[in-house]
């Protein structure tokens, strides 16, 4: 997925990562097409069909959000709601090694 980066006034690098608009979890997708405009379905990591490991089933969180991913000309991927609208992104501070 193509990452967006921004810098704070103090020079810290921040990565903007798409998150589920319903529960703010990660988004899962597989896109095999390498051409611009290729699309594939996307789901929330908390989707009931997602593979997960649970320590306590009483803490199970489920989310039914579904969307699409679309390949850009540069090979990066954008994530959208099913209606084509953009989804929110979460700011993650980038460590010194760039991760």
Phi, psi and omega in degrees: 000134178292122181271142173261136179238144174226163179238137177283172178299331180276359177094003178289139180271129181240131178262132178259116186245130178298140178228161178300129180289344180271313187236000178068021178274177176292161178247136181248139179196159174224122181233110182275331182291128181264358182272151177304133178092351177299140182232158177205158178289154177228147177224161175290146177295343177266013177298145183299336180271356181287142177282122181216162175248131182244136173267329183218109184296339179290344179262010180299127177246131176236150181215137183257014181297139174224147179211200178225155172243150181222132181285136175267168180301325181276004178095347178287171184231137173253147180247134182227159167293165180302331180276004177091357179282152181290157178250163181290161177236147179258139178273126178235126180293131180273128179286171183302329182275005175089000181266000000 
